[in-house]
């Protein structure tokens, strides 16, 4: 056994001593490879002002109607901009007041994605006060005074069958 181990060490040393077959001069060839040049950065586009739409002059006898429509158009666009907000991660939210119902058990999160921190769980049929709808399909809800987000896949604006009966019973009692 000792002889086999010593023989294996000697053979291994013989291979290592050769330098894995490299000989100075014959194998010392450098191959130059053409590479794709690094692209040059392009100039940043210059910022231009966003044009504002101008209302066409109304051909009515008094220009008051035209002025009212221009003011109303400006107020509508301002209201639309004010109605668009963003989640903590930057997802656009259209402000909306509505009632949604959990179709099945749904997790409420601190942001509009499944990786966000878990805040609370809601059971199937429970109503949620929606304060906005996100661009990615999630809804923003006010849950016990806290802003949370729920996936739109697990909620519906249609109340469950049991909730309709409970709502009409409550209205009849008043």
C-alpha positions as CSV (number, residue, x, y, z in Angstrom):
1,X,0.0,0.0,0.0
2,X,2.9,2.4,0.9
3,X,4.6,1.6,-2.4
4,X,1.4,2.5,-4.4
5,X,1.0,5.8,-2.6
6,X,4.7,6.7,-3.1
7,X,4.4,5.7,-6.8
8,X,1.3,7.9,-7.2
9,X,3.1,10.9,-5.6
10,X,6.1,10.4,-7.9
11,X,3.9,10.2,-11.0
12,X,1.9,13.3,-9.9
13,X,5.1,15.3,-9.3
14,X,6.4,14.3,-12.8
15,X,3.2,15.8,-14.4
16,X,3.4,18.9,-12.4
17,X,7.1,19.4,-13.1
18,X,6.4,19.6,-16.8
19,X,4.2,22.7,-16.3
20,X,1.2,21.1,-17.9
21,X,2.8,20.9,-21.3
22,X,3.8,24.6,-21.7
23,X,7.0,25.2,-23.4
24,X,8.6,28.6,-23.8
25,X,8.5,29.8,-27.4
26,X,6.2,27.3,-29.2
27,X,3.0,27.7,-27.2
28,X,3.6,31.3,-26.3
29,X,1.4,32.6,-29.1
30,X,-1.0,35.5,-28.3
31,X,-4.2,35.7,-30.3
32,X,-5.7,39.1,-30.8
33,X,-9.5,39.1,-30.9
34,X,-11.4,42.0,-32.4
35,X,-14.0,43.2,-29.9
36,X,-17.1,45.4,-30.2
37,X,-16.2,49.0,-29.3
38,X,-17.8,50.5,-26.3
39,X,-20.7,52.7,-27.4
40,X,-20.4,56.4,-26.8
41,X,-23.1,58.0,-24.6
42,X,-25.6,60.2,-26.5
43,X,-26.5,63.7,-25.5
44,X,-29.3,64.2,-23.0
45,X,-32.4,65.5,-24.8
46,X,-33.1,69.1,-23.9
47,X,-36.2,69.7,-21.8
48,X,-39.0,71.5,-23.6
49,X,-42.1,73.1,-22.0
50,X,-45.3,71.2,-22.3
51,X,-47.7,73.1,-24.6
52,X,-51.0,74.1,-23.0
53,X,-54.1,73.7,-25.1
54,X,-55.7,76.9,-26.1
55,X,-59.5,77.1,-26.3
56,X,-60.9,78.2,-29.6
57,X,-62.8,81.5,-29.5
58,X,-66.5,81.0,-29.3
59,X,-68.5,83.0,-31.9
60,X,-71.3,83.8,-29.4
61,X,-72.5,87.3,-28.9
62,X,-71.1,87.4,-25.3
63,X,-67.7,85.8,-24.7
64,X,-68.8,84.8,-21.1
65,X,-69.7,81.3,-22.2
66,X,-66.3,80.8,-23.8
67,X,-64.5,82.1,-20.7
68,X,-66.6,79.7,-18.5
69,X,-65.7,76.7,-20.6
70,X,-62.0,77.6,-20.5
71,X,-62.1,78.0,-16.7
72,X,-64.0,74.7,-16.4
73,X,-61.5,72.9,-18.6
74,X,-58.6,74.2,-16.4
75,X,-60.4,73.2,-13.3
76,X,-61.1,69.7,-14.7
77,X,-57.4,69.1,-15.6
78,X,-56.3,70.4,-12.2
79,X,-58.8,68.1,-10.5
80,X,-57.5,65.2,-12.6
81,X,-53.9,65.9,-11.7
82,X,-54.9,66.2,-8.0
83,X,-56.7,62.9,-8.2
84,X,-53.6,61.1,-9.4
85,X,-51.3,60.1,-6.5
86,X,-48.5,57.6,-6.0
87,X,-47.9,54.7,-3.6
88,X,-44.6,54.6,-1.6
89,X,-42.9,52.7,-4.4
90,X,-44.1,55.1,-7.1
91,X,-47.1,53.4,-8.6
92,X,-49.8,55.8,-9.8
93,X,-53.1,55.7,-8.0
94,X,-56.3,57.2,-9.3
95,X,-58.3,58.6,-6.3
96,X,-61.7,56.9,-6.0
97,X,-64.2,56.4,-3.3
98,X,-65.9,53.0,-3.5
99,X,-66.7,50.0,-1.5
100,X,-65.1,46.7,-2.4
101,X,-65.7,43.2,-0.9
102,X,-63.1,40.5,-0.4
103,X,-64.0,37.6,-2.7
104,X,-61.8,35.3,-0.7
105,X,-59.3,35.9,2.2
106,X,-57.0,38.7,1.2
107,X,-53.8,40.1,2.7
108,X,-53.6,43.9,3.1
109,X,-50.1,45.2,2.5
110,X,-48.1,48.4,3.1
111,X,-47.6,48.9,-0.6
112,X,-49.2,47.8,-3.9
113,X,-47.2,44.6,-4.4
114,X,-47.0,41.1,-3.0
115,X,-43.6,41.6,-1.5
116,X,-44.6,44.5,0.6
117,X,-45.0,44.2,4.4
118,X,-48.1,42.4,5.6
119,X,-50.5,44.6,7.6
120,X,-53.6,42.6,8.1
121,X,-55.8,39.8,6.8
122,X,-59.4,40.3,5.7
123,X,-61.9,37.4,5.5
124,X,-64.1,36.6,2.5
125,X,-67.2,38.9,2.2
126,X,-65.7,41.7,4.4
127,X,-66.2,45.2,3.0
128,X,-63.2,47.5,2.3
129,X,-63.4,51.3,1.9
130,X,-61.5,51.9,-1.3
131,X,-59.7,55.3,-1.6
132,X,-58.0,54.7,-4.9
133,X,-57.1,52.2,-7.8
134,X,-53.5,51.6,-8.7
135,X,-52.2,51.3,-12.2
136,X,-51.0,47.7,-11.5
137,X,-54.5,46.5,-10.5
138,X,-54.2,46.8,-6.8
139,X,-56.6,49.0,-4.7
140,X,-55.8,51.4,-1.9
141,X,-58.0,51.0,1.1
142,X,-58.5,52.7,4.4
143,X,-58.5,49.9,7.0
144,X,-58.9,50.9,10.6
145,X,-57.5,54.4,9.8
146,X,-54.5,52.9,8.1
147,X,-53.7,53.1,4.4
148,X,-53.2,49.6,3.0
149,X,-53.2,48.0,-0.4
150,X,-55.1,44.8,-1.6
151,X,-54.7,42.9,-4.8
152,X,-57.5,43.5,-7.3
153,X,-57.6,39.8,-8.0
154,X,-59.2,39.1,-4.6
155,X,-61.7,41.9,-4.3
156,X,-64.9,42.9,-6.2
157,X,-67.4,45.8,-6.2
158,X,-70.2,43.3,-6.2
159,X,-71.3,42.4,-2.6
160,X,-71.5,38.8,-1.7
161,X,-75.0,37.3,-1.4
162,X,-75.0,37.4,2.4
163,X,-73.9,41.0,2.5
164,X,-76.8,42.2,0.4
165,X,-79.3,40.6,2.7
166,X,-77.5,42.1,5.7
167,X,-77.5,45.6,4.1
168,X,-81.2,45.5,3.3
169,X,-82.1,44.3,6.8
170,X,-80.1,47.1,8.3
171,X,-81.9,49.7,6.1
172,X,-85.3,48.2,7.0
173,X,-84.6,48.5,10.7
174,X,-84.0,52.3,10.4
